[in-house]
Amino acid sequence: MDKILQPMGGSGEIQVTNDGATILKSLYVDNAAAKIIIEISKGQDDEVGDGTTSVVVFAGELLREADKLTSQQKMHPQIIIDGWREANDVAIKALEDSSIDNSGDIEAFKKDLLNIARTTLSSKVLGHGYKDFFAHLAVDAVLRLKGSTNLDMIHIIKKIGATLSDSFLDEGFILEKSIGVGQPKRIENAKILVANTPMDTDKIKIFGASIEAESPDQVAAIEKAERERMLAKCDKILAHGINCFINRQLIYNLPEQFFADHGVMAIEHADFEGVERLSLVLGSEIVSTFDNPERVQIGHCDLIEEIMIGEDKVIRFRGVKRGEACTVVLRGPNQQLLDEAERSLHDALCVLSQVVATEKRTILGAGCSEAIMAKAVDELAKRTPGKKSIAIESYARALRQIPAIIADNGGYDSSELVGQLRAAHYEGKNTAGLDMTKGVIGDVKELGITEALKVKRQVILSASEAAEMILRIDEVIKAPPRAREHDPRY
């Protein structure tokens, strides 16, 4: 289910989301242990982009099991931690042994990527009726990166109107700005200068300075000098041999008219993020001075044109120097839905880019991988003597709670389904998992429920380390505030 995040006091913009990291980052917590849990969720989001809820759930289940062992069985935390570490090693090994690498087969690997995208989006707003559509869109965008994890090449813009199904992937860069008055609206074989420079009247930069004029003629002379200085600056810009000028700051009427008279397209007030991304995809520098044209790296693209998206005019750059650049245009009826769609799509893009660039192995989802790890940990517990075996068994129970929570969220009997899942894996059905459509145990491989190995491994490692850290704590000490020293001046 989604949550509404409303600022304290009731004023301000609301957020509608079910993203774990977004919710936790918005909470105000005073508990020190809770802050540690929130930090691992943020770390998971930064590292792989998904699994933020799973890492918190698994860490919580480990701490629940630890509470039982310490309070009911009076077991020392160090024994529990030793058992968990052995269980963690065995679980990770079982997880990696169950992984599959189809990177050698292009068609099979793309199918894996589509399944990963569908699995990632299935629990989010884009998973309800739009899962296949956005899975293909995300995979096409990531494959354009050719193994890079630089998601700056994938620009996401949001336009209110139409429905989510009207979203599309454009093979180029789209800038949400307009072209100056009287300037060309379409340029082929564009030579582009990207700048961050004031294009209004040059002002005296001394705070509080003023100029006194004794007659209107002196005022006119000052205005003429300012005008000539701005025109000289425009001449220096044209000396770079460009036909398109993009500036982060405003372009006032005089330089705008100058560029229009010389057939140069001028785009003003491109925000800083847009300019940074645009200079990256065009292969240009962001310049502030124009005295040495030979030292400046000019950007290039095949076509610049003004197009309409909904009721808004935008500028599209086609055939940019970095060919992997593309733009995802999200459409939707309101801003909250578009914001959540962007977060969902960003999670899918993060996971897919990590799979393509680094860890290409995949695992089965829907509780299958947790059951495989829990079975391996149970086998370890049977071979381990002493109290440590009890701690290892608790680690296996925590792992099985993840499919139990999945079943509960689907409205099914979790105890029955998890019992059937455990029995299926002990019978040798290593691809058995939860079929949430029918509420039964199914073959996850046939269902196409696939996850990235890197995401699941990071969930297990981060949650285990956070639970160990909290379990080692026996007291919370609140330090007094620093004493204020008397200022001798007062």
N, C-alpha and C positions, 0 to 999 in steps of 0.2 A: 504494500500500500504506500501511497505517496504521503508526504508531510508538507504542511504549509509553514514556512518560516516567516514569522512576523516580527519586526523590530520592536524592542521595548518601547512602550508608550503608545503603540498602535499606529504611529505615523511612519512614513517611508515605504519603499517598495517591498512587496512580498515575494517570496520564492516558493515554488511548488516543485518538490523533488523527492526522489527516493534514493539518491546517491549518498552512500554512507559518509564519504569524506566531506561532502558539502554540508551535510547535517551536523556532523561532529565539529567542523570548523566554526559553525555558527553558534554553538552552545557555549554558555558561560558556566564553567565548572570550578569549584573551589577545592575539590578532592585531588590530592596529589597523585594517587594511583590512577584516577580517571584521566588525568592529563597525560600520563604515560600511554594509556590505551589510545587516546586521540592522536598522539604523536606517531604511533605505529601505523594508524590509518592514513595519516598524511604522508608518511614514508612510503607506504604501499602505493599510494596514488602517484607520487613523484617517480617511483622506480619503474612501475609497469603500467599504471593507469587504471587498473581494475582490481577487483578482489578486496576493496576497502571495507565492505561489510563483512565478508568472510573472515578476514584477519581479526576483526574485533570479536566476532562470535566465537571463533576458536579459542582466542585468548581468554574470553570470559568463561568458556566451558572448562578450560584447564584450571583456572582459578577456583571454579566451583568444586571440581574434583579435589584440588589441593585443600580447600576448606574442610571437606569431609575427612580427609586423611589426617590433617593436623588437629582438628577439634574432636573427632570421634575416636580415631585410632591412635592419637597422640604420637604420630610419626614425625620425626624431625625433618624440617624443610630440606636439609642437605641430602637426605636419603631420597626424598621425592625428586629433587633436581637431578641426582645421579641416574635415577631410573628413567626420567624423562629424556635425558641426553642420549642414553642408549636407545630408547624407543624412537627418538627423533632421527637418529642415524639409520635405523632399520627402515623407518617409514619413508625417508627420502630415497633410499636405495630401491625399495619396492616400487616407489612412484616412477623413478627413472627407468627401471627395468620394464615397466608396463608401457612406457612411452613408445611412440611410433614416429619415424622420420621418413616422410615422403618427398623430401626436397629434391631427390633425384628424378622424380616423375612430375613434370610441370602440371599436367592435368590433375593428378591426385593431390598435389600440393595446393593448387588453387581451390580444389574442393574442400581441403582441410581449412583453408583460410575463410572460405564462405561459411563453413560450419562453426568456426570460432567466432566469426562476426555475428552469426545468428544467436549463438549461445550467450555472447556478451550483451546483445541488445534485448534478449528475451525477457529480462526482468526490468527493463526500462520502458520509458514512454514510447519509444520507437518500436518496441517488440509487439505492440498490440495492433496487428493489421498491416504493419509496414516493415516487418522484420526482413523479409527477402529483398525488398526494394532497397533498403538502406544497407543491407549486407553487401549487395553487389556494388553499390555506390562507394562504400568504404574500401572494399578490396580493390576496385579499379583505381581509386585515389592513391592507395598505398603502393600498389605495383608500379605506379608512375615514378615513385621515389627511387626505384632501382637499388634497393638495399640500404638506403639512407634512413636515419631516424629523425631527421630534421623536419618536424611537422610545420615549420614556418613556411614550407613550400606549399602547404595545403591551406588555403585561405577560406575561412568560413564567414559568410555574411548572412544576416537575418533580415527578411523582409515580411512585414505583416501583410496578410492577404492570402486568399486561396486556401489550400490544405497542405498537409505534410506530403501527400503523394505528388504534389506539383514541384517539390524540390528537385534539383538537378545538379549534375557535375559539369562544369564548364572547363574546357581544356585551355586555360589561359588565366590571367590575373585580372580581377575585377576591382576597380577602385570606386568607392562610393562618393564621388565628387562630380563637379560639373565643369565644362569647358568654358573659357572666357567668352564674352560677347563679341560677335563678329569674327571669331577665329574659326579655322577649319575644324569640322566635326569628324573628319576621317583622314588619317595619314598612313600611307604605306611606306615600308622601309624606313621606319622612324629612327631618328638619332636623338637620344633623350638625355637631358641634363637634369639631375636631381639635386636640389639645393635646399639649404636652410639659411635663408638670408632675408633681411628686411627689404621689402619692395614698396614701402610707403616713403614719404618724404624723410630724408635723413635728418635726424634731430640731434641737437646738442645733448650729449650724454651726461652733463654735469647736473646733479640734483639741485633744484632750486635756481638754476640759471635763468636769466631773462635778458631780452634785447630791447633797448629803447630806440625808437625811430623818431626823427624830428619831422619827417614829411612822408606823404604817401609814396613819393619816388624812392625813398630808401626801402620801404616795405616791398615795393615792386622789384627792387634790385635783389633783395634777399630771396624772394620767391623765384626770380629768374635764375639765381645761382643754384638754388635747390633743384629746380627743374633741370638745369643743365647737368648737374651732378647725377641725377637719376637717369637721364638719357645716356650719359657716358657709361653708367653701369650697365644699362641695357645693351649698349654697343659691345661692351666686353663679353656679355653673355652670348650675343650672336656670333662673336668671333670664334666660338667653339665649334661652329659649323653644325648647329642643331636645328631641328624643326619641331621640337617639343620641349617645353620647359616646365618642370614640376617643382613647386616650392612648398615647403612646410608652412611658411607664414603667408600672410595676406599679400595679394598683388593689387595695388591701387589703380585708379583709372588711367593715370598717365602711362605707366609701363604696360598695362593691359592693352591700351590703344596702340602703343608702339609695337607690341608683338603682333597684334591683328594686322597692322599696316605691312608688316614684313612676312606675313603668312606663317607665323609660328603659333602652334597650339600652346596655351599656357593654362596650367592647372594650379589653383591656389589652395592654401589651407589644408593640404593633405596632412592628416594627423601623424604624430611621430611614429607610432607603430606601423601605420600604412606606408610611410616613407622608408622606414627600415626594411620592411618586407619587400617593397617595390624595388629598392636598390639591390636587394639580394637576388631577386629573380631576373632583373634586367642586366645584372653584371656591371653596375655602375657604382660610382662613389657619391657620397653626399658632401657637396662642397659649399663653402661659405664665402670664398674669395675667388675672383675670376681673372687675376693678373697673369696666370701662366696656363693657357689652354692646353699646351703640349703635355702637361703633367696630369691632366684630369682624365679619368676613365669614364668614357661616355657609354651610356646604356643603349641597347638596340632591341628592336622587336619588328616583326613583319608587318603588323597592322595595329593601329589604335583607332577605335571607333566608339561612338556614343550609342548606347542601346537603352531600351526600356525594360525594367523588371517591375511588374505591377504598374504602379503609377509613378515610379521614380526613375530618373535618368541616372545611369552609371556609365563608367568608362571601362571598356574591355581592351586588354592588351593581349594580342595573339602572337604566337611564334616568338616567345621570349627566349633569351639566351639560355636560361636554365629550363630546359624543356620539360622537366618533371613537375614544374609548377602548375597548379590547378586551383580552381575555386569551387567550393560547395555552396550553393545558394539554397538556404532553408526557407520554406514558406510555411505559414501557419496563421491561425485566426487571432492569436494574442501573444503578447511579449513573454508571458510566463511559460507558455508551451514552447516557444522558440528557444528560450534560454535552457530549458530542460532537454530539448532535442539536441542543442549544441553540446551540452555536457555528456549526453549519451553517446553521440557520434564521436566526440573527442576520446572517450574511453575506448571505443572500438578501434579508432585509428591508432591509439597508443599501443594497444595489445598487438594489433596486426603488424605494425612497424617493428616491434620487438621480435616477433616471430620471424619476419622476413630477414631482418638484419642480423640477429644474434642467435637465439635459441630456436631452431626450426622444428624441434620435436613437439609432438602433441600428445595429449592424454584424453581419456574418456571422462565426461562429466556426469551430471545427474546422480552424484553419490557413488559412482563406480570407483573412482580413484580413492575416495575415503575408505570404502569397504576393502579395497586391496591393501591399503596401508594398515588398516585396523587388523586385518587377518595376519599380516606379517608381524605386527607388534604383539598380538596374542600368542603367536608361536614363540616369540622371544620370551614372553612372560612364563610360558610353560618350562623353558629351559633355565630360567634364572632362579637361584635359590634365595631364601630370606625375604625380608620386607621389601626389597627393591622390586620384586615381582608384582607386588600390589600397586606400586607407583606406575609400573609399566602398564598394568591392566587399566589403570585410570586414564592413561594417555589414549589407549584404544577406545575407551568409552567416550572420551571427548571427541575423537575423530568421528565416531558414529553419530554424534549429536548433529553434525552438519546435514546429513541426509534426513535426519529426524525433523529438523527445522524446515527443510525444503518441503517435506510432506505436510507438516502443520500449515505452512503458508498456502499450500494447495488445497487445504480443507479436507485432508485425508487422515486416516488413523496412522499416526507415525509409528507407534509401537509395533503394529502389525506389519507395516511395510518394511521397517528396518529389520525386524526378525526374519522376514522372508528374504530380504537382501543378503543378510549374513549367511543364511542357509544356502542360498544360491551360490555364493562364492566358495563355501566349503564343499559344495558339490562339483567345483571346478568350472563354473560358469563365470569366467573372468571378465566378461563384457556385460554382466547384469547391472542394471541401474534402475532408477525410478522413472517410470513413464507417467508424467504428471497430467497428460491428456486423458488417460484412461484410469489412472489411480492404481496401477499394477506394476509388477516388476517386469521390465522389458529388456531387450537387447539394445544397449545404448549405441553400439556401433552402427546398427541398422537404422536407428533413429537419427543418427548424425549429430549427436550432442557431443561436441568436441571442445576442449579447452587447451590453452597454451600451457606447456609444462612450466615455463618460467613464472607464470602467475601463481600457479598452485604451489610451487616450491617456495616462492617468496612468502606466501601466506603462512605455510607451515613454519618456516624458519623465523619470521618476524614475530608471530604469535607465541612461539615457544620461548624466544629470548625475552619478550616482554613479560610473560608469565613468570619466568625464572627471576627476573629482576624484582618484580613485585613480591614474589614469595620470599626472597632474601630479606625483605624489610621487616623489622620487628617493632619499629617505633617511628612515629612521625614527629619531628621536632620543629616547632615553629620558632624561627629566630626573631628576636625583638627588633623593632625598627631602629635604624641608626640614630644615635642621639644627636640632636641639633646643637652645634657649637655656637656660643655667643659670638657675634660679630663685634669686634672692638670698635668699629667705626660708629656704632649706634649705641 
